[in-house]
Amino acid sequence: MSTILELQHVSEVFGGLTAVDDVSFEVERGSLVALIGPNGAGKTTLFNAITSVVPPTSGRVLLHTEQGTVELNKKAAYQVAKLGLSRTFQNIRLFADMSVRDNVAVAMTSSYRESFVATMLRLPSFYKKEAAVRERADQLLADFDLTPYADTEAGNLPYGEQRRVEIVRALATSPQVIFLDEPAAGMNPEETADLMRLIRKLQSDYHVTVVLIEHDMSLVMNLAQRIFVLDHGKLIADGTPDEIKANEEVVSAYLGGGVHA
C-alpha cells in the first residue's frame, strides 16, 4: 500500500506548553490505524493539527493524492475537509433537533451544491440535486442499519446510535481518511461490538483509511493494523498490535502490565 498521510516533525506549542513534540509518521492508504496514549498525551491535539482545526506550530502534514501532494497545514479546516479528511469528536456534535436523515444529508452540501439562482428560484436542477442528496442519505442509512431512525430527531436516539449516526455523517462527505476520536467512549460491550463492525465496514466496503484515538485496548488490539503511541506529546513507539504489546516502554508508560486482546 502507498502512503496517504505523512507527518513530518509536527509540533504544537501553546505558550510554554509543548502538547505535541516533533512527531513524524506515515499512514498507508486503506489502512486502519490507532493512536493511543495516556490522558493528556496530546492525541486529540494531534488530530486537531492534522485537520487544521488548530494548525501545527511547526512541521508539515502532507496528504498524498492521485493529483499530487498537498500540505494540509497551509489549508483552512474547511479546505482540509474538502480535500477528503473527515472526523468525529470526543463529544457527539449532531444537530439534535434535526432528523437523522437531515444530519447525514447536511454533510453532502459541498458535493451537491446548487447555484444561488437555482436555489432561490427553485429551478428543476435544485429539486434534482435535492432528490439525489436524499437518495444518497437513505442509501447510507440503510447500509448502516439506521433506516428505522431516519425521521427521528437525532437528540432522541440512544447514545450508541447517536455515535453511529455521527460516523455515518462523517462518511457522507466521501472522505479519503476518517479520524475517529474515542468512538467507543461511554459505550456498553454490545454497543462496542457493533461499533467494531461499523469501523471494519468503513475500511472494507468503503475503502476509507481510518485513524482512531481510543482507550478501549481490546477494541484497538482487535481492529488496528498499526498502532502509534504518544506519551507527553512524543511518539514513543509504533508497530503492529503484537509489537506494541511487547514494547516495554509502552507497557511502562501506558498499558501498565499488558493488555489482552
LOZAFI-253646 format. One line per field, with one value per residue (C-alpha): residue number from 1; z, x, y negated. Coordinates in pm, 1 decimal, padded with zeros to 6 digits. Each point is the difference from the previous one (the first is absolute). Example, Ala and Ser with C-alpha at 12.3 -4.5 7.8 and 13.67 -1.06 7.14 Angstrom:
pos	(1,2) $
pz	(00780.0,-00066.0) $
px	(01230.0,00137.0) $
py	(00450.0,-00344.0) $
***
This chain:
pos	(1,2,3,4,5,6,7,8,9,10,11,12,13,14,15,16,17,18,19,20,21,22,23,24,25,26,27,28,29,30,31,32,33,34,35,36,37,38,39,40,41,42,43,44,45,46,47,48,49,50,51,52,53,54,55,56,57,58,59,60,61,62,63,64,65,66,67,68,69,70,71,72,73,74,75,76,77,78,79,80,81,82,83,84,85,86,87,88,89,90,91,92,93,94,95,96,97,98,99,100,101,102,103,104,105,106,107,108,109,110,111,112,113,114,115,116,117,118,119,120,121,122,123,124,125,126,127,128,129,130,131,132,133,134,135,136,137,138,139,140,141,142,143,144,145,146,147,148,149,150,151,152,153,154,155,156,157,158,159,160,161,162,163,164,165,166,167,168,169,170,171,172,173,174,175,176,177,178,179,180,181,182,183,184,185,186,187,188,189,190,191,192,193,194,195,196,197,198,199,200,201,202,203,204,205,206,207,208,209,210,211,212,213,214,215,216,217,218,219,220,221,222,223,224,225,226,227,228,229,230,231,232,233,234,235,236,237,238,239,240,241,242,243,244,245,246,247,248,249,250,251,252,253,254,255,256,257,258,259,260,261) $
pz	(00000.0,-00068.2,00253.4,00015.4,00305.3,00118.6,00306.5,-00000.9,00334.1,00111.0,00324.1,00172.8,00262.9,00214.8,00185.0,00194.1,-00035.7,-00271.5,-00058.0,-00307.3,-00027.7,-00335.8,-00115.6,-00331.2,-00147.5,-00313.5,-00050.7,-00286.1,-00237.2,00094.9,00338.3,00344.2,00258.3,00362.7,00202.9,00368.6,00315.3,00351.2,00062.3,-00088.2,-00235.4,-00285.9,-00210.8,-00066.3,-00040.4,-00271.8,-00170.6,00012.2,-00153.8,-00282.3,-00088.4,00039.1,00279.1,00174.7,-00254.7,00132.9,00134.6,-00211.7,-00230.5,-00302.6,-00053.3,-00351.0,-00181.4,-00296.1,-00268.6,-00357.6,-00107.2,00210.1,00353.3,00201.8,00311.3,00233.5,00262.2,-00258.0,-00044.2,00204.5,00172.1,-00258.3,-00280.5,00171.3,00019.3,-00372.0,-00072.4,00155.9,00374.1,00228.3,00375.2,00306.1,00343.1,00356.5,00073.5,-00245.4,-00217.0,-00179.0,-00076.2,00276.3,-00130.0,-00356.5,-00127.4,-00046.3,-00377.5,00002.8,00217.5,-00264.6,-00294.6,00128.0,-00032.4,-00376.3,-00074.1,-00144.8,-00235.4,-00120.8,00017.9,-00225.5,-00124.8,00195.4,-00283.6,-00035.8,00375.0,00030.8,-00305.2,00077.4,-00351.7,-00110.7,00060.0,00366.9,00051.8,-00192.4,00229.7,00307.5,-00102.4,-00061.2,00350.7,00156.4,-00200.0,00098.5,00366.5,-00000.9,-00157.8,00277.8,00270.4,-00143.6,-00029.7,00368.6,00135.2,00078.1,-00223.8,00294.7,00147.2,-00321.8,00112.3,00370.2,00152.2,00059.4,00358.7,00085.1,-00096.9,00249.3,00045.4,-00208.4,-00293.0,00018.5,-00032.0,-00299.7,-00166.7,00062.1,-00170.5,-00294.7,-00033.2,-00020.5,-00269.4,-00194.4,-00095.0,-00212.3,00185.3,-00076.2,00370.8,00304.1,00343.7,00288.9,00339.9,00275.4,-00180.4,00266.9,00296.4,00217.3,-00189.1,00150.9,-00130.1,-00249.2,-00140.7,-00022.1,-00197.2,-00242.4,-00029.7,-00088.9,-00282.4,-00123.2,-00005.0,-00186.5,-00253.9,-00059.7,-00096.3,-00185.2,-00185.8,-00042.0,-00031.0,00240.2,00199.0,00370.4,00276.7,00348.4,00351.9,00252.7,00361.7,-00038.2,-00053.3,-00091.5,-00286.4,-00107.9,00005.9,-00195.1,-00261.5,-00066.0,-00251.2,00135.4,00325.1,00081.5,00367.1,00141.9,00346.8,00113.9,-00361.6,-00130.3,-00226.7,00208.1,-00214.2,-00311.1,-00124.7,-00032.3,00295.8,00096.5,-00015.6,00214.1,00262.8,00024.0,00017.6,00355.4,-00033.2,-00104.3,00279.6,00252.1,-00132.3,-00076.0,-00001.0,00356.8,-00004.9,-00335.4,-00191.8,-00119.7,-00335.6) $
px	(00000.0,00108.9,00019.2,-00304.9,00085.8,00343.7,00102.5,00344.3,00130.6,-00337.3,-00007.5,-00279.2,00100.1,-00239.1,00191.1,00264.4,-00175.7,00107.7,-00306.4,00138.1,00375.8,00170.4,-00231.8,00065.9,-00179.6,-00174.3,-00343.5,-00051.0,-00292.6,-00292.7,00144.0,-00159.8,00232.3,-00035.1,00155.7,00021.3,00154.0,-00083.0,-00242.3,00174.5,00245.9,-00093.9,-00214.9,-00296.1,00237.4,00177.1,-00334.1,-00074.7,00339.2,-00046.2,-00346.8,00098.2,-00250.3,00308.4,00286.1,00333.9,00255.5,00266.5,00046.7,-00193.1,-00314.4,-00013.9,-00290.2,00106.6,-00269.0,-00014.6,00026.0,00309.7,00107.9,-00181.4,00142.1,-00299.6,00142.3,-00017.1,-00374.5,-00300.1,-00206.8,-00282.1,00255.5,00144.8,-00350.3,-00052.7,00326.2,-00144.7,00071.7,-00299.1,-00020.6,-00211.3,00060.8,00015.7,-00332.1,-00277.6,-00080.5,-00319.7,-00275.7,-00225.8,-00322.3,00048.1,-00098.3,00260.1,-00048.2,00056.3,00312.1,00148.3,-00126.9,00149.1,00346.5,-00048.6,-00063.2,00346.3,-00032.9,-00349.6,00019.1,-00241.0,00032.0,-00154.1,-00241.3,-00117.3,-00053.2,-00190.9,-00220.0,-00043.3,00102.4,-00028.8,00373.0,-00049.8,-00262.3,00209.6,00297.7,-00222.9,-00136.8,00352.4,00106.3,-00300.5,00060.0,00366.1,-00084.1,-00258.5,00252.2,00248.9,-00263.2,-00106.1,00358.0,00062.9,-00336.3,-00125.0,-00308.0,-00242.2,00134.7,-00002.0,-00275.7,00091.5,00158.1,00364.5,-00011.3,-00263.1,00218.3,00184.6,00364.8,00137.8,-00228.0,00095.3,00362.9,-00085.7,-00181.6,00296.7,00237.0,-00236.3,-00028.9,00379.6,-00009.9,-00261.0,00268.3,00164.3,00331.3,00331.4,00090.0,-00230.9,00130.5,-00200.4,00066.5,-00087.5,-00301.4,-00056.7,-00003.9,-00306.6,-00111.0,-00104.2,00153.1,-00281.8,00026.3,00378.0,-00033.1,-00238.5,00246.6,00283.4,-00209.3,-00081.8,00365.3,00101.3,-00272.2,00142.4,00330.9,-00115.8,-00310.4,00072.8,00381.0,00050.6,00320.4,-00092.6,00203.1,-00144.8,00076.9,-00126.0,00051.6,-00176.0,00304.9,-00201.6,-00156.4,00335.8,00183.0,-00275.5,-00047.3,00323.1,00256.9,00251.6,00015.8,00174.8,00065.5,00030.6,00127.7,00042.0,-00037.2,00277.3,-00035.9,00157.1,-00091.5,-00175.1,-00062.6,-00246.3,-00223.9,00230.8,00305.5,-00171.1,-00107.6,00361.0,00152.7,00127.8,-00006.6,-00365.4,-00092.5,00174.0,-00150.1,-00350.8,-00102.3,00118.2,00065.5,-00134.2,-00320.4,-00202.0,-00170.8) $
py	(00000.0,-00356.3,-00280.4,-00228.0,-00211.9,-00110.5,-00198.3,-00160.6,-00131.5,-00136.3,-00200.7,-00190.3,-00255.5,-00202.9,-00270.3,00189.9,00337.5,00241.8,00217.4,00182.0,00035.3,00070.8,00280.3,00174.0,00301.2,00125.4,00154.8,00243.1,-00037.7,00223.5,00093.6,-00007.4,-00151.3,-00109.1,-00278.3,00087.3,-00144.3,-00119.8,-00286.5,-00324.6,00168.9,-00235.3,00232.8,-00231.3,-00294.2,00196.3,00072.9,-00373.4,-00078.4,00251.6,-00127.5,-00369.4,-00063.0,-00139.4,00000.0,00128.5,-00242.4,00166.5,00295.5,00119.8,00208.4,00143.6,00164.2,00210.7,00012.5,00121.0,-00363.1,-00063.6,-00087.6,-00265.9,-00167.6,00000.3,-00231.6,-00280.3,00056.1,-00112.3,00267.7,-00021.1,00042.0,00306.5,00146.0,-00062.2,00181.8,00314.7,-00000.7,00045.1,00046.6,00053.5,-00150.8,00130.5,-00168.5,00082.3,-00302.4,00094.5,-00249.9,00127.2,-00158.3,00123.7,00342.2,00270.3,-00024.5,-00376.8,00038.7,00225.8,-00204.8,-00325.4,00151.6,00031.5,-00366.3,-00059.9,00299.0,-00091.5,-00378.6,-00189.0,-00356.7,-00286.2,-00081.4,00361.1,00022.1,-00326.7,00062.6,00368.6,00098.4,00367.0,00048.9,-00092.2,00269.8,00251.5,-00051.2,-00005.0,00340.4,00131.2,-00106.0,00170.0,00318.1,00011.9,-00066.3,00279.2,00238.2,-00068.8,00035.8,00335.1,00120.5,-00069.8,00123.0,-00349.6,-00007.1,00047.0,-00325.2,-00205.6,-00237.5,00001.8,-00309.8,00087.5,-00124.3,00263.0,00296.2,00221.7,-00094.1,00285.7,-00081.3,-00366.7,00098.7,00219.4,-00291.8,-00227.8,00243.5,00050.4,-00378.9,-00019.0,00267.9,-00200.0,-00253.7,00274.6,-00024.7,00162.4,00005.7,00009.3,-00099.1,00146.8,-00157.3,00251.2,00148.7,00269.1,-00240.8,00060.6,00310.0,00330.9,00327.2,00063.1,-00352.2,00034.6,00324.7,-00174.8,-00286.9,00238.0,00145.0,-00352.2,-00105.7,00314.2,-00076.4,-00348.4,00156.4,00311.1,-00122.3,-00370.3,00026.4,-00289.4,-00040.0,-00004.1,-00166.2,00032.6,-00114.7,00249.2,00105.5,00336.2,00217.7,00308.4,-00194.3,-00143.1,00331.4,00174.4,-00271.8,-00186.1,00115.5,-00248.8,-00193.9,-00326.2,-00078.9,-00351.3,-00090.7,-00360.9,-00110.4,00224.0,00302.3,00277.6,00301.6,00121.7,00348.9,00284.1,00087.1,00287.5,-00225.7,-00265.3,00254.2,00118.4,-00349.4,-00059.2,-00380.5,00007.5,00239.9,-00223.9,-00325.2,00111.7,00363.0,00058.1,00369.5,00102.4,00033.4,00293.7,00010.1) $
***
